[in-house]
Amino acid sequence: PLFRSGFIFTLNFGRKKSTIPLKSYFSIVCVFFTVSVINNYALNFSIPMPLHMVFKSGSLAANMILGILILKKRYTLTKYLSVAIISVGIFLCTHMSAIQMTKDRAEANESPASVFDLTIGVTLLVIALLMSAGLGIFQETLYAKYGKVSREVMFYSHALSIPACAILWSDISHHAVIFSRSTPIQLFPFQLEVPKMWVYLAFNLVTQYVCVRSVFYLTSVCQSLTVTLVVILRKFISLVVSILYFQNPFTFYHWISAILVFSGTFLFTDVIGMIKQRFSKEKKIE
């Protein structure tokens, strides 16, 4: 759906020239593809999935730091405080999830992950984190220079990444075979049996399309820091759902981290300030 809608409606069957120069898109694609590969490759170094999910949420702090260093931005004290609260909540949740994974390995008589593997994995995640934050800053500068063309950016950043997947063809084909050998499930009402992993992949593609399209739209109308905040909240909710779905213990510290994250979000969005502003406008109209 991404390629079809982008090629037909955004580019008018390739007849419409891109608003942003192609060389800028190649820069986006290089960073975008590298970050995706690094994030997935880090899982080979004993990185727990909860740690992997939540670690990327540190991009809020990384985005703010790069915004200060590169774009010379300055934020209010409330913004700094909210980012600090959210970061503490996220890392507390990460730490407790990692402890739980260690206990599970011990109960299953599995060998614990080596310090070397964890160090390499965390290093890869840090590199991907900084590159992702830098990409958000770069996209924000492009929108400021060339206008808000979120659908065009979404199309080119994904379409130009397709040839790069040839580098990973052996790994892709290997997993395609594994998918095809998975347990078949019946698709109602078609009475057709399809390997369940392919069904899961199709569902994932649809949800990813909705998610990616929404994020690119937000990037065009909001600051990079605000977009990062929204993505972080989505990741945190995904983590909580994952813990509940797989029946992992949701300890007292997990609840504390949840309170910290949502309190920080409440502070960041300045809900009270927006309500006061809304009421003041209504009074002026009266």
Backbone bond lengths (Angstrom), bond angles and torsions (degrees), N, CA, C in turn:
res aa  C-N    CA-C-N  psi(-1)  N-CA   C-N-CA  omega(-1)  CA-C   N-CA-C  phi
1 P - - - 1.468 - - 1.521 113.10 -
2 L 1.345 116.34 -33.58 1.458 120.42 -179.41 1.525 110.47 -65.05
3 F 1.344 116.58 -48.42 1.461 120.24 -177.93 1.527 110.62 -66.99
4 R 1.339 116.65 -43.19 1.460 120.39 -177.05 1.526 111.43 -64.01
5 S 1.335 116.51 -50.49 1.462 119.54 -178.28 1.522 111.60 -66.64
6 G 1.342 116.09 -36.09 1.465 119.45 179.96 1.510 112.51 -69.58
7 F 1.340 116.80 -45.32 1.463 120.75 -177.12 1.530 111.42 -70.24
8 I 1.329 116.11 -39.22 1.470 119.69 -175.63 1.525 111.30 -81.05
9 F 1.333 117.15 -52.20 1.457 120.12 -171.22 1.532 113.06 -90.61
10 T 1.331 116.95 -38.84 1.463 119.46 -177.78 1.525 112.12 -79.64
11 L 1.342 116.90 -44.72 1.469 120.75 -176.88 1.519 113.49 -99.53
12 N 1.348 117.49 -2.05 1.467 121.23 179.86 1.533 110.56 53.98
13 F 1.334 116.11 54.83 1.469 123.81 179.65 1.535 111.67 60.16
14 G 1.316 116.44 34.85 1.453 120.88 176.97 1.513 115.32 82.71
15 R 1.318 117.90 1.74 1.463 121.32 -177.26 1.529 112.89 -85.98
16 K 1.325 116.34 -18.34 1.460 119.79 -179.18 1.527 110.22 -91.64
17 K 1.308 116.29 129.00 1.461 121.34 179.77 1.526 109.82 -75.26
18 S 1.327 115.65 142.93 1.466 119.81 -178.67 1.525 110.76 -66.86
19 T 1.326 115.74 141.00 1.465 121.05 178.95 1.516 111.22 -70.88
20 I 1.328 116.10 -42.14 1.465 122.09 177.64 1.528 108.42 -91.85
21 P 1.334 118.91 136.32 1.468 121.38 -179.70 1.534 112.30 -56.61
22 L 1.335 115.80 145.60 1.468 120.68 -177.49 1.526 111.90 -62.73
23 K 1.331 117.62 -30.66 1.468 118.97 -179.40 1.529 111.00 -63.84
24 S 1.329 116.06 -31.28 1.465 118.95 175.99 1.520 110.67 -70.37
25 Y 1.323 116.58 -36.28 1.466 120.52 177.44 1.527 111.46 -66.41
26 F 1.324 116.68 -36.50 1.461 119.14 178.03 1.531 110.59 -64.75
27 S 1.327 116.21 -35.29 1.472 119.46 175.80 1.522 110.78 -65.24
28 I 1.339 115.95 -43.42 1.468 120.68 178.06 1.520 110.56 -60.78
29 V 1.343 116.27 -45.32 1.461 121.33 -176.78 1.529 111.15 -63.99
30 C 1.338 116.54 -42.34 1.470 119.90 179.64 1.523 111.27 -59.43
31 V 1.333 116.20 -45.58 1.472 119.87 -179.78 1.523 110.54 -70.48
32 F 1.328 116.70 -44.45 1.464 122.33 -178.81 1.531 111.34 -59.00
33 F 1.342 116.46 -46.35 1.464 121.01 -178.82 1.531 110.70 -68.66
34 T 1.321 116.38 -41.85 1.473 120.55 -179.42 1.526 111.15 -63.24
35 V 1.334 117.00 -43.40 1.468 121.01 179.22 1.525 110.54 -62.27
36 S 1.334 117.56 -42.46 1.463 121.72 -179.80 1.524 110.96 -62.76
37 V 1.337 116.46 -44.18 1.472 120.86 -179.19 1.524 110.69 -66.68
38 I 1.329 117.44 -43.85 1.462 121.13 -178.41 1.525 110.68 -63.75
39 N 1.335 117.01 -43.74 1.460 120.63 -179.65 1.520 111.57 -61.23
40 N 1.328 117.32 -39.48 1.462 120.60 178.41 1.519 111.85 -75.14
41 Y 1.332 117.25 -36.87 1.464 120.98 -178.87 1.522 111.53 -67.99
42 A 1.338 116.66 -28.60 1.462 120.75 -179.62 1.524 112.02 -61.70
43 L 1.330 117.34 -24.72 1.464 120.97 179.59 1.526 112.21 -66.50
44 N 1.336 117.37 -17.91 1.460 121.12 178.20 1.521 112.58 -76.16
45 F 1.333 117.47 -4.80 1.464 121.05 -176.40 1.530 111.21 -115.77
46 S 1.333 114.88 44.87 1.478 122.34 172.86 1.523 113.10 58.80
47 I 1.329 117.35 31.32 1.464 121.17 176.38 1.526 108.55 -83.21
48 P 1.346 118.57 120.02 1.465 120.19 178.06 1.524 110.53 -63.87
49 M 1.318 116.69 145.21 1.459 120.13 -178.82 1.534 112.69 -59.87
50 P 1.359 119.53 -43.01 1.479 118.01 176.25 1.526 112.12 -58.71
51 L 1.351 116.49 -40.50 1.459 119.96 178.68 1.524 110.27 -64.39
52 H 1.329 116.03 -40.92 1.467 121.60 179.14 1.525 110.59 -63.04
53 M 1.331 117.04 -42.82 1.465 121.43 -178.46 1.519 112.31 -66.48
54 V 1.328 115.81 -43.47 1.454 119.51 -172.34 1.528 112.01 -86.48
55 F 1.339 116.70 -28.34 1.457 119.69 -178.23 1.526 110.45 -59.88
56 K 1.329 115.80 -38.69 1.464 119.88 -179.88 1.521 111.83 -65.07
57 S 1.326 115.81 -17.95 1.461 119.25 179.13 1.522 111.97 -71.94
58 G 1.315 116.74 -12.81 1.459 120.01 175.00 1.510 112.54 -67.99
59 S 1.332 117.04 -2.52 1.464 121.18 179.56 1.522 111.96 -63.25
60 L 1.334 117.15 -19.89 1.466 119.72 177.83 1.520 110.17 -61.98
61 A 1.334 116.18 -48.75 1.462 120.31 178.61 1.520 110.81 -67.50
62 A 1.354 116.40 -41.09 1.466 120.58 179.10 1.522 110.79 -62.65
63 N 1.323 116.61 -40.62 1.457 121.53 179.75 1.533 110.86 -64.43
64 M 1.318 115.94 -40.57 1.459 119.55 179.68 1.531 110.68 -66.98
65 I 1.343 116.71 -41.92 1.461 120.68 -179.87 1.524 111.24 -63.35
66 L 1.344 116.24 -46.30 1.462 119.96 179.42 1.533 110.84 -66.77
67 G 1.332 117.08 -34.29 1.461 120.16 176.86 1.518 111.59 -62.30
68 I 1.333 115.93 -37.42 1.468 120.59 178.63 1.526 110.84 -71.30
69 L 1.353 116.47 -42.99 1.461 121.17 -175.56 1.526 112.72 -75.13
70 I 1.349 116.78 -41.79 1.467 120.82 -173.50 1.525 112.00 -91.61
71 L 1.346 116.38 -50.93 1.462 120.37 -175.81 1.523 112.93 -91.80
72 K 1.357 116.64 -1.48 1.469 121.65 179.75 1.534 111.52 57.71
73 K 1.331 115.99 36.51 1.460 119.90 -179.56 1.522 110.60 -79.75
74 R 1.314 114.58 156.15 1.460 120.74 174.18 1.528 108.02 -131.47
75 Y 1.304 116.34 134.20 1.457 121.66 -177.85 1.526 109.71 -114.37
76 T 1.311 115.35 162.74 1.463 120.24 178.63 1.521 110.25 -74.26
77 L 1.311 115.49 162.32 1.470 120.57 179.25 1.528 110.48 -60.59
78 T 1.333 116.76 -34.64 1.467 120.85 179.00 1.519 111.59 -61.74
79 K 1.350 116.19 -40.49 1.466 120.88 179.41 1.527 110.62 -64.08
80 Y 1.342 116.73 -44.39 1.467 120.71 178.43 1.525 110.67 -61.46
81 L 1.331 116.15 -43.35 1.455 120.65 -178.91 1.526 111.20 -65.11
82 S 1.339 117.08 -42.14 1.464 120.76 -179.40 1.519 111.58 -64.84
83 V 1.338 116.84 -40.46 1.469 120.79 178.23 1.525 110.05 -63.64
84 A 1.329 116.86 -40.60 1.469 120.67 178.94 1.532 110.91 -63.51
85 I 1.339 117.00 -42.91 1.464 120.97 179.86 1.526 110.92 -64.47
86 I 1.334 116.74 -45.49 1.468 121.09 179.85 1.527 110.53 -62.16
87 S 1.334 116.68 -43.51 1.470 121.07 -178.83 1.521 111.15 -62.74
88 V 1.337 117.08 -42.70 1.469 120.69 178.04 1.523 110.63 -61.67
89 G 1.329 116.75 -44.03 1.459 120.74 179.12 1.509 112.49 -62.43
90 I 1.309 116.83 -42.30 1.464 121.30 -179.48 1.520 111.41 -66.18
91 F 1.327 116.89 -46.03 1.457 119.52 -178.03 1.530 112.07 -70.46
92 L 1.339 117.57 -29.67 1.461 120.09 174.15 1.522 110.20 -64.97
93 C 1.326 115.64 -44.29 1.465 120.25 177.84 1.530 110.93 -63.12
94 T 1.339 116.39 -40.15 1.465 121.37 178.15 1.523 111.14 -62.15
95 H 1.316 115.53 -45.82 1.461 120.48 -177.70 1.527 111.21 -62.34
96 M 1.326 116.73 -45.10 1.455 120.28 -179.21 1.530 111.47 -67.05
97 S 1.339 116.80 -35.01 1.461 120.07 177.66 1.525 110.92 -67.11
98 A 1.331 116.28 -38.04 1.461 120.42 178.50 1.533 110.86 -66.23
99 I 1.339 116.31 -39.07 1.466 120.21 177.47 1.521 110.27 -62.98
100 Q 1.335 116.04 -41.34 1.458 120.44 179.07 1.525 111.23 -62.36
101 M 1.343 116.77 -39.26 1.461 120.43 178.62 1.523 111.02 -63.78
102 T 1.341 116.70 -39.23 1.462 120.77 178.81 1.530 110.68 -63.33
103 K 1.343 116.88 -41.34 1.461 120.86 178.07 1.527 111.21 -64.30
104 D 1.326 116.03 -41.51 1.472 120.26 179.49 1.520 111.12 -63.02
105 R 1.330 116.79 -39.52 1.466 120.36 178.39 1.526 110.95 -65.07
106 A 1.344 115.72 -39.25 1.461 119.83 -179.46 1.528 110.64 -67.03
107 E 1.355 117.04 -41.31 1.463 120.81 179.55 1.521 111.80 -67.16
108 A 1.343 116.50 -29.93 1.464 120.82 179.40 1.528 111.92 -89.17
109 N 1.340 116.35 6.35 1.470 122.23 -179.29 1.532 112.25 58.38
110 E 1.339 115.66 34.37 1.460 120.41 176.38 1.516 109.09 -96.78
111 S 1.324 115.99 149.12 1.466 120.26 179.54 1.511 110.16 -70.71
112 P 1.324 118.04 137.19 1.474 120.01 179.89 1.525 111.26 -67.32
113 A 1.322 115.27 157.00 1.459 120.01 179.68 1.526 109.92 -67.65
114 S 1.344 116.67 140.09 1.462 120.58 -179.36 1.523 110.24 -73.06
115 V 1.332 115.39 153.30 1.458 121.24 179.57 1.528 110.12 -63.16
116 F 1.334 116.38 -36.53 1.467 120.72 -179.31 1.526 110.86 -63.16
117 D 1.347 116.71 -46.43 1.460 120.62 179.49 1.528 111.64 -61.83
118 L 1.330 115.89 -44.97 1.467 119.67 179.66 1.528 111.42 -63.39
119 T 1.335 116.25 -38.17 1.463 120.53 179.28 1.519 110.99 -63.76
120 I 1.341 116.33 -45.19 1.466 120.47 178.41 1.527 110.13 -63.28
121 G 1.331 116.39 -43.71 1.467 120.47 -179.49 1.512 112.51 -62.23
122 V 1.339 116.42 -45.78 1.467 120.82 -179.95 1.526 110.45 -66.23
123 T 1.338 116.94 -37.99 1.472 120.64 177.73 1.523 110.86 -60.91
124 L 1.330 116.38 -42.78 1.465 120.47 177.85 1.525 111.10 -62.40
125 L 1.331 116.32 -40.82 1.463 120.19 179.22 1.525 111.42 -65.83
126 V 1.334 116.88 -36.71 1.469 120.40 178.26 1.529 110.47 -65.00
127 I 1.343 116.05 -43.47 1.468 120.68 178.78 1.529 110.30 -61.01
128 A 1.338 115.86 -46.55 1.465 120.31 179.24 1.524 111.08 -63.68
129 L 1.328 116.38 -36.46 1.467 121.85 179.94 1.524 111.05 -62.03
130 L 1.324 116.76 -48.03 1.458 121.47 -179.08 1.526 111.46 -67.73
131 M 1.340 116.32 -39.31 1.464 119.88 178.77 1.525 111.12 -65.87
132 S 1.329 116.63 -39.70 1.461 121.05 179.05 1.526 111.05 -65.21
133 A 1.330 116.65 -41.79 1.465 120.37 177.84 1.525 110.31 -64.53
134 G 1.336 116.54 -41.36 1.461 120.40 177.54 1.518 112.06 -63.01
135 L 1.341 116.50 -36.95 1.463 120.80 177.84 1.529 110.91 -63.18
136 G 1.329 116.62 -41.49 1.459 120.53 178.17 1.527 111.74 -61.78
137 I 1.343 116.68 -40.73 1.459 121.33 178.15 1.532 109.92 -64.99
138 F 1.340 116.29 -42.83 1.467 121.26 -179.02 1.526 110.81 -62.87
139 Q 1.336 116.87 -42.83 1.460 120.36 178.50 1.524 111.40 -64.21
140 E 1.325 116.50 -37.23 1.465 120.09 179.12 1.529 110.51 -63.68
141 T 1.337 117.29 -40.12 1.471 120.41 178.88 1.526 111.12 -68.32
142 L 1.333 117.21 -35.18 1.467 120.43 177.55 1.526 111.14 -65.42
143 Y 1.336 116.37 -42.65 1.467 120.16 178.43 1.526 110.84 -63.57
144 A 1.330 116.62 -37.49 1.464 120.32 179.58 1.528 111.33 -67.48
145 K 1.340 116.99 -30.84 1.464 121.44 -177.01 1.520 112.99 -87.80
146 Y 1.348 116.70 -41.96 1.469 120.50 -172.19 1.534 113.97 -109.73
147 G 1.317 117.94 -5.64 1.457 119.91 -179.27 1.522 111.63 102.39
148 K 1.328 115.46 172.04 1.464 121.69 -175.07 1.525 110.14 -89.07
149 V 1.332 114.87 91.70 1.473 120.92 -179.31 1.527 108.54 -118.18
150 S 1.321 116.26 61.33 1.467 121.23 -172.95 1.522 112.47 -62.01
151 R 1.345 118.47 -39.32 1.469 120.98 -177.20 1.524 110.85 -69.09
152 E 1.319 116.87 -35.39 1.458 120.40 176.88 1.527 110.33 -66.08
153 V 1.328 116.81 -44.74 1.470 121.01 179.13 1.525 110.61 -62.70
154 M 1.325 116.34 -41.31 1.458 120.82 179.73 1.533 110.82 -61.57
155 F 1.336 116.70 -42.35 1.464 120.38 -178.80 1.521 111.29 -66.93
156 Y 1.317 117.10 -52.12 1.465 119.91 -175.27 1.528 112.12 -65.93
157 S 1.328 117.50 -40.14 1.462 119.95 -177.85 1.514 112.28 -64.84
158 H 1.347 117.69 -28.32 1.460 120.73 178.50 1.532 112.03 -92.34
159 A 1.334 116.84 -41.53 1.466 120.10 -177.92 1.523 111.28 -65.12
160 L 1.326 117.40 -41.21 1.466 120.62 -179.44 1.525 112.49 -73.76
161 S 1.337 116.67 -13.37 1.471 120.04 177.99 1.524 112.05 -82.36
162 I 1.338 117.43 -18.54 1.463 121.19 -175.91 1.525 113.01 -59.08
163 P 1.363 119.56 -47.27 1.481 118.47 178.62 1.523 113.36 -59.53
164 A 1.339 117.01 -31.20 1.467 120.24 -179.43 1.519 111.81 -66.05
165 C 1.339 116.68 -22.15 1.466 120.38 179.53 1.525 112.03 -66.17
166 A 1.351 116.95 -16.48 1.462 120.32 177.84 1.524 111.14 -61.50
167 I 1.335 116.05 -27.47 1.471 120.37 178.18 1.530 110.27 -62.53
168 L 1.323 116.14 -32.06 1.468 121.66 -176.24 1.525 111.75 -102.40
169 W 1.343 117.32 20.28 1.459 120.06 -172.83 1.528 112.97 -60.52
170 S 1.329 118.10 -40.55 1.474 120.41 -178.37 1.527 110.54 -62.32
171 D 1.318 116.92 -41.15 1.463 121.14 179.17 1.527 110.56 -69.19
172 I 1.342 116.82 -39.96 1.463 121.21 179.43 1.529 110.84 -63.83
173 S 1.331 116.66 -45.91 1.472 120.50 -179.30 1.518 111.08 -65.88
174 H 1.333 117.42 -35.87 1.469 121.17 178.46 1.530 110.77 -62.45
175 H 1.320 116.56 -44.66 1.464 120.10 -179.70 1.531 111.85 -74.19
176 A 1.328 117.15 -25.35 1.462 119.62 175.17 1.523 110.84 -63.90
177 V 1.326 115.64 -37.94 1.468 120.49 176.73 1.524 110.65 -65.96
178 I 1.339 116.42 -41.91 1.472 120.88 178.27 1.527 110.00 -62.53
179 F 1.321 117.19 -41.89 1.461 121.51 178.66 1.524 110.67 -61.40
180 S 1.311 116.37 -43.26 1.470 120.61 -177.17 1.523 111.96 -67.16
181 R 1.324 117.29 -23.06 1.467 121.05 -179.34 1.532 112.32 -92.63
182 S 1.311 117.48 0.38 1.465 119.83 -179.96 1.528 110.72 -71.22
183 T 1.328 116.09 164.63 1.473 121.88 -177.16 1.526 110.88 -61.07
184 P 1.331 118.36 127.53 1.467 120.29 -179.97 1.534 111.75 -74.03
185 I 1.321 115.59 146.95 1.458 121.20 174.20 1.525 108.29 -127.03
186 Q 1.314 115.94 153.87 1.462 120.69 -176.24 1.522 110.04 -91.60
187 L 1.327 114.78 128.69 1.456 120.43 178.76 1.519 109.19 -89.62
188 F 1.334 115.24 113.79 1.460 120.64 178.06 1.530 108.46 -85.63
189 P 1.325 121.82 136.58 1.476 127.79 5.71 1.530 113.08 -101.90
190 F 1.346 117.06 22.14 1.466 120.22 -172.83 1.526 113.27 -82.41
191 Q 1.335 117.53 -9.37 1.465 121.73 -178.22 1.527 110.75 54.83
192 L 1.329 115.46 39.33 1.464 121.21 -177.30 1.519 108.92 -119.31
193 E 1.323 116.24 130.79 1.459 120.95 179.40 1.529 109.72 -94.40
194 V 1.337 114.88 126.79 1.463 121.86 -178.58 1.529 108.14 -131.30
195 P 1.343 118.30 138.38 1.471 120.05 175.77 1.528 110.33 -53.61
196 K 1.319 115.69 131.05 1.465 120.16 -170.57 1.530 113.10 -62.02
197 M 1.348 117.60 -29.31 1.454 119.07 -179.37 1.528 111.85 -66.54
198 W 1.341 116.95 -32.44 1.457 120.21 176.53 1.536 110.77 -70.66
199 V 1.328 116.35 -33.88 1.462 120.62 176.44 1.529 109.74 -66.74
200 Y 1.334 115.71 -43.82 1.463 119.83 178.05 1.531 110.55 -61.74
201 L 1.333 116.30 -40.06 1.454 120.51 -179.89 1.533 111.14 -64.78
202 A 1.329 116.12 -42.17 1.465 120.28 179.21 1.537 110.57 -62.72
203 F 1.335 115.99 -43.27 1.461 120.33 178.34 1.530 110.38 -63.41
204 N 1.328 115.96 -39.42 1.456 120.97 179.26 1.529 111.62 -64.63
205 L 1.335 116.32 -38.28 1.465 120.61 179.28 1.532 111.17 -63.38
206 V 1.323 115.73 -41.62 1.463 120.01 -179.38 1.535 110.49 -65.35
207 T 1.334 116.15 -47.44 1.466 119.65 -179.27 1.529 111.13 -66.63
208 Q 1.344 116.94 -35.76 1.457 120.28 177.83 1.519 111.08 -65.48
209 Y 1.337 116.26 -37.78 1.463 120.30 179.04 1.530 110.22 -61.81
210 V 1.327 116.18 -45.43 1.464 120.41 179.20 1.524 110.36 -63.21
211 C 1.334 115.66 -43.04 1.461 120.89 -178.07 1.525 110.85 -65.85
212 V 1.335 116.53 -49.36 1.462 121.02 -177.40 1.525 111.23 -63.22
213 R 1.322 116.27 -43.08 1.467 119.79 179.82 1.526 110.57 -61.81
214 S 1.327 116.50 -40.44 1.464 120.61 179.54 1.528 111.37 -65.81
215 V 1.348 115.92 -41.74 1.464 120.11 -179.32 1.527 111.01 -65.28
216 F 1.330 117.43 -43.36 1.464 120.09 179.84 1.525 110.99 -65.75
217 Y 1.330 116.63 -34.32 1.467 119.13 176.38 1.525 110.18 -66.27
218 L 1.332 116.27 -44.11 1.461 120.16 178.97 1.526 110.88 -60.92
219 T 1.349 116.15 -38.61 1.460 120.39 -179.79 1.519 111.44 -59.98
220 S 1.339 116.20 -31.40 1.464 120.10 -177.44 1.524 112.93 -81.84
221 V 1.329 117.88 -19.54 1.468 120.05 -175.93 1.522 113.21 -116.08
222 C 1.335 117.36 -10.22 1.468 120.92 -178.13 1.520 109.83 -127.07
223 Q 1.312 115.80 164.81 1.457 120.71 174.10 1.522 109.78 -70.09
224 S 1.342 115.16 156.15 1.464 120.73 -177.80 1.527 111.39 -58.30
225 L 1.332 117.03 -37.28 1.462 120.89 -178.77 1.523 111.05 -64.85
226 T 1.334 117.00 -40.56 1.464 120.93 179.64 1.523 111.33 -66.11
227 V 1.341 116.60 -41.12 1.470 120.63 177.30 1.519 110.03 -61.69
228 T 1.323 115.92 -43.35 1.469 120.53 178.98 1.508 110.93 -59.98
229 L 1.330 117.10 -39.94 1.462 121.59 179.13 1.529 111.17 -61.55
230 V 1.325 116.91 -44.38 1.465 121.27 179.96 1.528 110.43 -62.54
231 V 1.331 116.54 -43.84 1.463 120.99 179.78 1.525 110.58 -63.89
232 I 1.325 116.16 -38.84 1.474 120.38 179.45 1.522 110.86 -63.31
233 L 1.319 116.64 -42.96 1.465 120.00 178.73 1.522 110.67 -61.57
234 R 1.323 116.20 -39.85 1.470 119.82 177.74 1.527 110.52 -62.83
235 K 1.315 117.01 -40.73 1.465 120.64 179.23 1.521 111.16 -66.56
236 F 1.328 115.83 -40.02 1.457 118.97 -179.01 1.528 110.88 -66.14
237 I 1.331 116.32 -41.97 1.463 119.98 177.29 1.527 110.21 -63.05
238 S 1.347 116.55 -38.56 1.467 120.60 177.47 1.528 110.80 -61.38
239 L 1.325 115.55 -39.52 1.462 119.58 179.07 1.522 110.96 -64.33
240 V 1.328 116.82 -45.45 1.469 120.61 -179.63 1.526 110.62 -62.35
241 V 1.351 116.45 -44.25 1.466 120.63 178.03 1.529 110.25 -61.78
242 S 1.335 116.24 -40.40 1.466 120.25 178.95 1.525 111.24 -62.11
243 I 1.337 115.89 -42.46 1.466 119.84 179.83 1.528 110.93 -64.30
244 L 1.326 115.92 -42.69 1.464 120.07 -179.23 1.529 111.42 -70.53
245 Y 1.325 117.09 -40.77 1.465 120.97 -176.83 1.526 111.56 -66.47
246 F 1.347 115.93 -42.42 1.466 119.53 -179.78 1.527 112.41 -88.81
247 Q 1.349 115.03 7.47 1.466 121.65 174.96 1.527 112.78 58.97
248 N 1.321 115.61 37.09 1.453 119.64 173.25 1.525 109.07 -79.55
249 P 1.325 118.13 145.68 1.465 120.40 -178.44 1.531 111.52 -59.26
250 F 1.328 115.87 129.15 1.467 121.33 176.22 1.521 105.94 -104.29
251 T 1.334 114.67 91.39 1.457 121.10 -170.04 1.528 112.50 -76.20
252 F 1.317 114.08 177.82 1.465 121.07 176.69 1.529 111.09 -57.23
253 Y 1.347 116.09 -39.39 1.461 120.42 -179.34 1.527 111.46 -68.84
254 H 1.328 116.61 -31.57 1.461 119.07 175.29 1.538 110.63 -64.78
255 W 1.313 116.18 -40.10 1.464 119.63 178.23 1.532 110.65 -65.48
256 I 1.344 115.90 -40.43 1.463 119.96 177.65 1.527 110.32 -60.61
257 S 1.328 116.40 -44.10 1.462 120.21 179.99 1.525 111.25 -64.35
258 A 1.333 116.39 -38.58 1.474 120.20 178.18 1.529 110.48 -62.94
259 I 1.328 116.80 -43.24 1.461 121.16 178.64 1.530 110.97 -62.57
260 L 1.349 115.86 -41.53 1.467 120.38 179.66 1.530 111.26 -63.12
261 V 1.335 116.18 -44.12 1.464 120.23 -177.59 1.528 111.01 -64.05
262 F 1.313 116.82 -47.97 1.464 119.35 -177.60 1.527 112.24 -73.70
263 S 1.323 117.30 -29.52 1.466 119.77 174.31 1.531 110.31 -67.02
264 G 1.341 115.50 -42.69 1.461 119.90 177.54 1.514 112.06 -63.01
265 T 1.322 115.91 -38.18 1.463 120.27 178.05 1.528 110.79 -65.49
266 F 1.320 115.89 -42.87 1.466 121.73 178.12 1.527 110.09 -59.77
267 L 1.332 115.56 -41.37 1.462 120.76 -179.73 1.525 110.79 -69.93
268 F 1.337 116.72 -39.95 1.469 121.45 -177.96 1.528 111.29 -64.24
269 T 1.328 115.97 -44.78 1.467 119.69 -176.78 1.519 112.74 -76.60
270 D 1.346 116.55 -10.27 1.471 121.78 177.51 1.531 110.48 52.72
271 V 1.324 115.24 55.32 1.460 121.08 -177.99 1.526 111.33 -60.42
272 I 1.333 115.79 -42.31 1.470 119.80 -179.32 1.520 110.47 -62.56
273 G 1.348 115.80 -42.16 1.458 119.71 179.51 1.518 112.16 -63.52
274 M 1.333 116.77 -39.87 1.466 120.76 178.98 1.522 111.61 -66.31
275 I 1.344 116.52 -37.57 1.467 120.44 178.47 1.526 110.01 -65.77
276 K 1.348 116.55 -43.45 1.465 120.49 178.98 1.522 110.55 -62.74
277 Q 1.352 115.80 -41.28 1.462 120.09 179.60 1.528 111.36 -64.14
278 R 1.328 115.06 -38.52 1.469 120.38 179.33 1.533 110.34 -63.53
279 F 1.333 116.48 -45.84 1.465 120.82 -179.67 1.535 111.44 -66.24
280 S 1.326 116.72 -37.25 1.471 119.21 179.38 1.514 111.55 -66.13
281 K 1.337 117.48 -36.52 1.460 121.28 176.98 1.523 111.52 -65.90
282 E 1.354 114.42 -40.50 1.481 118.69 -179.97 1.527 110.29 -65.91
283 K 1.336 117.31 -35.94 1.465 120.54 178.97 1.523 110.76 -66.78
284 K 1.356 116.08 -38.78 1.460 119.86 179.98 1.515 111.02 -65.63
285 I 1.357 116.36 -38.13 1.458 120.61 179.40 1.519 110.61 -64.55
286 E 1.359 116.10 -38.95 1.470 120.30 179.72 1.532 110.28 -67.31
